[in-house]
Amino acid sequence: ETFIVKKLRKNFKIEKFIISLDRVEGLGEFIEIEGDNVTEDELKSFSEHFIRDFHIEGEVTNTSYLELLLMKNGKDE
């Protein structure tokens, strides 16, 4: 079986971080935060502040969109 991940993405850059606002078909809206040449601690700290400062609610996950689609469709083998 084939799954295609369809998403609309808007990217923003704040200092050394790239914030991606994604709307994923069949899953909803997500925020992805990546760092450019930063430590794991710097990324974690920035992410925590970003979430708090912008009053973002929701679950934090490291699961890919494909994995989320598979789980949603009962294919999480």
Disulfide bonds with the S-S distance in Angstrom:
none
